[in-house]
């Protein structure tokens, strides 16, 4: 068995790779949550995001939660510098402890609210996974503009969210969101709304709809300003 730095199994042994990350968390409940999260964010979605991050060195994860995806991608790409932001200090603390147990020196977590976060530097990639439907439309616009202003000239904005159809999948997603967040307030956008908004800020927007057996209407958006560079998508 090949091991990466920190004793993390090489990603070609995918099951053990995920297990090592999940077991870095203290809480049995959080480990169970991580297993469910890796099921929902399936390997196809992870591969798409990983391809979009390839070649990027400085990555910001807005709404990183317990840092599960941060630990995943920082393990996968030890050459990147990964910054995770979340408004919940307890989640940030758990994420930091998990990263230390994994021996990851290329990741830091910070307590920041996505709706009011202050950025003083540029990033090669900014990602938001299942965040935007939890914040109001006005906050979405402000956050997307803030991200666009703080991407490097060849930077990429990577969004994984849900869409509004089919209606049965959206109803299931809403029920799960209510269960997890204990709130009835969700602000879902369909593809046209996402595209029209992102196209005001970026020159190129690509979409990657995901179809799987789970009742979630997944979609990944990749936004770039191609007038500032000539790189191809996920090159």
N, C-alpha and C positions, 0 to 999 in steps of 0.2 A: 504493500500500500504506500503510495507516494503521499508525503505530507508537505504542505506549504508552511511558511514561517508561522510560528505560533501553534503548531500541532494541528492545523486545519487540514483535513483530507483534501486532496486535489479534486477539482470539480468534476473530473471524469467519473469519479465514484459519487454520483449525484446524491444518492440517498444518504450516505454517510456524511457528505458535505453539509446537507441540510440539518441532519441530526446533531452534528457538532455545534452548529449555530444555535439551534433551538435549546440545547442543553446548557448553553452559557447563561441562561436566565435562571434566577433564583426561584421564582414563584411557579408552583405547579399550574396555577390558573393561567399565567402568562405563557408558559410552555405549551399549554393546550391551545391558547389563542394563536400562538405562532404556527402550530401545526395546521390549524384551520386557515390561517392567513396564507400560508404557502400552498394550500389546496386551492383557495379562491384565486390568488395571484399565481396562476399555473405556470408551468415551464415555458409555454409559448409566449406569455406576456413577459416573463423574466428574460427570455432570449431576445425579444424585440428591444426591451429597454437596455439590455447589456450591449447589443449591437450599436444602439444610438449613443451609448456612453464611450464606446471604443475610441481610443485616441484622445480622450478628454482628460485633463489633469486635475482640474479644480472643479469639484461638483458640489452643488448646494441642493439639499433635500428639504423642501418646505413642507411642514406637517409630517415629520418623520416618525411620530409616535414613539414606540418602544425601540426604534432603531433597527428593526429586523432587516429591512432592505438595505440600510446603511452597512450593517455588518456583512450582509450577503455580497454586495457589490465591492466593498472594501477588501473582502477576502478574495473575490474573483479577480480584481484588478489592484494589486498591492502598490502599483505605481501612482494611483490617483490620491488626491487629498480630498477627503469627504467631510462635508459640514452638514450636520443635521440640526434643523430648527423645529421646535415644538413648543406650544404654550404651556404644556403641563410639566411642572418641575419633577414630579414623581416619575413620569415616563423618561425624562431626560436622564435622571439618576440611574434608572434601570438600564437604559441604553448604554450609558458610560461604563457601568460595571460589566455588562456583557462584552463590550469591546475590549476591556482590559483582560478579561478571562480568555478571550480569543487571541490575545497578544497583538492586537491591531494598533499600530502606531500611526496610521494614516487617516484616522477618523476622530472627529471631535463633535460633541453635541452641545447645543446652546438653547437656553429657554428664551424663545421669541414667539410673539403672536404674529401669524402670517398676515393679519389685516393691518398691523401697525409696525412691522419689522423695518429696521433701519439697516440699509446696506451701504457700506463705504468702499466696496471693492467690486471687481468684476469676476465672473465665473465662466468657465468653459462650458458648463452645462448646469441647468437648473431643472429639477424634476419635482413633480407634484403627483402623488399617487393617492387617488380616492380622497382628495382634499376639497376640491372646488365645490362639490355639491353640498358641502356642509357650511358654506359661507354665503352671505347675501350677494345679490347680483352687483350692487354697488361695490362691495368689497372685492368681488371677482375682478371687475374692471381695474380697480386700483392695484390689485396684486399683480395682474398680468402686465400692466404698464410698468410697474416697479421692476418686475423680472426682466422685461425687454430692455430697460435702461441699464441693467447691471449684468448683461451678458457680454462676453468678449466678442470682438468682431466676427469670429468664426464660431460663436457659441450656439448652443441648441437648447430650446425649451422642450421638455418632455413631459407630457401630461397623460396620466392614465386615469380615466374616469368612467362613468356609466352614461349611457344614453337613455332616451325616453321610450324606446320601443324594442321589442314588443311589450305591450302594456302589462301582460302577466309577469314578465321578468322584472319590469320596473316595480310592480306591486310587491313582489318578493323582496327586491332590493330595499325598498322603502321600509318594509317590516323588519328586515335585519338591521337597517340603520337605526331605526327607532329602538330596537332591543339593545344595541351596543351603546348608542349615545344618550338614551333616555330622553330624547327630544323628538317632537313631531315636525320640526322645522328643517326641511331640506329644499335645496334650490337646484333642481336638475335642469340641465341644458341638453337639447338635442344636437346632432352634428352640425346642422345649419347655423345654430346660434354660436357654437364654438368656432366654426370656420369663419363666420362673418366678423367675429370679434378678433380672432387671432390674425386675420388677414389685414386688419387695420394697423397691426403692430409689426408684422413680419411679411417678407416677400414670398416665402414659400411655406405652405402648411400641408403636411401629408397625414393621412389617417390610416390606421391599422385596426379594423374591426376584428374582434376575437370571438370565435364561436367554439363553445365547448359544452360539455354535458351539464355544467352547473347553470342554475337559472339566474345568471347575472349578465346584463347587456354591456360587456366590456368594450372599450375602445381606447386606442392609444393615439395621441396627437404628437407630431414632431414639427416644431416651428423653427425656421431659420431665416436669416436675412441674407439672401444669396447675392445681393448687390455688393456685399462686403467681402465675399470670398467665393471660391469656385469649387469647393469640395462637394462631392456627391453625398446623397443621403446615406447615413450609416456606413460611410466608407471607412 
